[in-house]
Amino acid sequence: MNKKTYQIDFKYAEIDNAPSFNAAVHRVVDAVVADFKREMPEQLEPEFSAGYLNGVYSAAMIENGIISVLLEWGEYQPGAAHPGRSWRARIMTAGLAACSPYPISSAPVSIT
């Protein structure tokens, strides 16, 4: 029986009626997920724990309709002594004042 080699739990923001913002978020998240999957082994050594990629976001309205979203994520590679790399990416958009209250929703990627 093959043990799962990785798990992904990445939550990211999407804004209703803001396709360019959502596309910017996807450019970051999709690339991170694809790179992580590419680095995972097809099978685990019996003594290794499965790898993981976990991501979260925080959002804030700055002023004049500018919204800032900070994506933060970290990963663990099977066989590593400790969880490894972690990163941040900030995505900002303007001109959403007409959308008040700002309809930011969470769009999780959960792959096991």
Buried (B, 14 or more C-beta within 10 A) or exposed (E): EEEEBBBBBBBBBBBEEBEEBBEBBBEBBEEBBEEBBEEBBEEBEEEBEBBBBBBBBEBEBEEEBBBEBBBBBBBBBBEEEEEEEEEEBEBEBEEBEEBEEBEBEEBEBEEE
